[in-house]
Amino acid sequence: MINLFRLALCAYLALIAPLCDAQIPPAINYQGFLTNPSGTPINSNVPMTFRLYDVATGGTPLWTEIQPNVSVVSGNFNGCPPPSPAAIPSAMCPFV
C-alpha cells in the first residue's frame, strides 16, 4: 500500500512540475534607511534615482529610473522600480 502511495505521489509531482513555471519578477524591490546630515530619520516624500551598473564600482549605468515621490517613514523607504528587460543585457550581472 505504501509503495502504491509513493508511486502515485511521484506521478502527481511529475505531472505538476512542468506547470510550475518560475517567472522573473517585473520589478526590483529596493529598501533602505534615509537620514538627514545630522542622522535624524526622514519623514517625507523625496525624489530618488535608481540605477543598475555594469560593474560594482565606477561603472557605466545600464539603466536609470527617477521616482519623483518616494515615501520615507521614520527613515525607511521602499523603492520598486520596474526596469525594462530590454534595458539590461542578459549576459551581464548588473549592480545596484
Buried (B, 14 or more C-beta within 10 A) or exposed (E): EEEEEEEEEEEEEEEEEEEEEEEEEEEBEBEEEBEEEEEEEBEEEEEBEBBBBBEEEEEEEBBEBEBEEBEBEEBBBEBBBEBEEEEBEEEEEBEE
